[in-house]
Amino acid sequence: MKPVTRIGCCFCLSVLYWAITSASHAESTGYDYDNTEQPIGYNNMTYERWRPDFFEPGFRAGSFIIRPEINTETTYDDNIYSTNQATKHDIIVVGAPGLSAQSDWSTNALGFNVTGDLGRYLTYKTEDYNDMKAETTGRLDIMEGLYLSEYGKYTYGHLSRLDIHEELGNAAVVTPDIYTEMFNRVSLTRDLTRITAMLSGEIRKVSYENNETTTGTPVNNTVQNYTQYGTDLKVGYEMSPGFKPFIRSEVNEIRYETMLPQNQNSKGYTVDIGSEFEVTGAINGQFYIGYLNQIYDSAAFGSISGVDYEGLITWRPTALTKVDISGQRAVNETLLVGTPGWLQSTGNLTITHQLLRDLMLEAGASFTNDNYETISRTDNILGGSLGIKYFLNRNVALKSDYEYMRDNSTQTGMSYKDNRFTIGFSFGV
C-alpha cells in the first residue's frame, strides 16, 4: 500500500467530494486495497468465500439488504507477548458483532459495514481490547463503461504484541498501543470493449494514543503519527478471452507529524507489468512484477529498492477443492531506531476442501522475509494453519482452528514461536 504526490492527493479529495453519494467495490482491481491487518505469518480462513448455499440471505429494508451477524471464539495462546523466554500463556474470549448493508439497485451501488472485535484475557487483563471498524463501499455509474468507485474505512484498534516490529518498548508498555486509522480510496474507471484504464487516489492517516511503561514513565506515541498519500494508474488490454495483460504505476508520499526520534519522511514509486488470466475455468488470477523504490528525505537512510510483485492465483482441481497461491512485496514503516523501514516479501498457500456438504476443511502455509534497511537484521517467519468448519444450517456454524508461527531473527532476543488453538461459532441472519 503506497501513498500519493500532492497533485494525486488533490485529485483524490476532489473526486471524493463529487462522489460523496457513491462507493466502490474491491473487484474494480481484483485486490483488497488494505491488507495490513492480518498478523504476519497467519492465514486468513476462507470458508465463506465460496459457500453460497450457506450464505446468510439477510433481510430487506427498502432497497438495502441488511445482514447482522455475531462471531464468538475462545483462543488458547501459549505466547501472548511473542517472546523467546519466560513466555506467558492465556485464554482469550472474543466477541465480534457485525452489521452490513448493501444496496440492491439496478445502477450504482452503496454499501456499509460495521464490525466490533472485543477481546478479554482470563489472566492478563492489561491485554484486553475493544476494537471496531466501519467501512463504506460503492459505485457511481456515470455512463456505460465509465464509473467512479470509492472505498473508505475508519478503524479504532490496537497493535498486537505479535507485531513487535511496530512498537518501541513493546514488552515494557502497560497495555498494547491504541491507534485510529482513516483511509479512503477513489477510482475512476473507463472500461471499453478491450481496453480498461483506472486512475486512483488514496489517503491514509494513522494516529496513536500515548501510553506508559510498567514503571509509570509516560510514552509519547505521537511521534508515530503519519499520513500517506498515493495515486496510481493501471491500463489493461484484453488480447483474448481469459488473457488481459496490463501496465501499472504508483507514486507515493509519506509524511510524519514530527521528525523525532528520526526523519522517516519519504517519496517513492513503483512500475509494473502483469496480467489478469483465466485458464480452462479451473485456474484464474492476477499477477504483476516490476520495480519499487522508496527514497527517504534523510541522507542517512538513502532508499529501499528492489523487485516489486503481487499476485493471487486460484486453482480448482475439483469441484470440491480450491487452492489459493498469493504473494506480495512492499516497503513497511517502522519506528525502530536506526532504520527507516523494511522490505517485506511474502508467500502464502491455502487449500480449502469440502469434505461433506456442510463440512469444510482448510490448511495453510506462509513464508515472510523481512529485510531491514541500514541495520543488520533479517527476520524469516514461517506460518501454518489447520481449520475445520461445520455448518449447522444457513445461519449457524461451528469452527475450530490451529495456528502456528515461528520467527527466526538475526537480531538477538527477537526470535520466538507461537501456537494458538481456537474454537468458536458464528450466527448470521
HELIX and SHEET records of a PDB file:
HELIX    1   1 ARG A    6  TRP A   18  1                                  13    
HELIX    2   2 ALA A   26  SER A   28  5                                   3    
HELIX    3   3 TYR A   47  TRP A   50  5                                   4    
HELIX    4   4 PRO A   52  PHE A   54  5                                   3    
HELIX    5   5 LYS A  125  GLU A  127  5                                   3    
HELIX    6   6 ASN A  221  GLN A  224  5                                   4    
SHEET    1   A19 PHE A  59  ALA A  61  0                                        
SHEET    2   A19 PHE A  64  ASP A  77 -1                                        
SHEET    3   A19 ASP A  90  SER A 103 -1                                        
SHEET    4   A19 ALA A 109  TYR A 121 -1                                        
SHEET    5   A19 TYR A 129  MET A 143 -1                                        
SHEET    6   A19 LEU A 146  HIS A 158 -1                                        
SHEET    7   A19 ILE A 178  ASP A 191 -1                                        
SHEET    8   A19 ILE A 195  TYR A 208 -1                                        
SHEET    9   A19 TYR A 226  TYR A 237 -1                                        
SHEET   10   A19 PHE A 243  TYR A 256 -1                                        
SHEET   11   A19 SER A 266  VAL A 279 -1                                        
SHEET   12   A19 ILE A 283  TYR A 296 -1                                        
SHEET   13   A19 SER A 303  THR A 318 -1                                        
SHEET   14   A19 THR A 321  GLU A 333 -1                                        
SHEET   15   A19 GLY A 341  LEU A 356 -1                                        
SHEET   16   A19 LEU A 359  TYR A 372 -1                                        
SHEET   17   A19 THR A 378  PHE A 391 -1                                        
SHEET   18   A19 VAL A 396  SER A 409 -1                                        
SHEET   19   A19 TYR A 416  GLY A 428 -1                                        
SHEET    1   B 2 ASN A 211  GLU A 212  0                                        
SHEET    2   B 2 PRO A 218  VAL A 219 -1                                        
END                                                                             
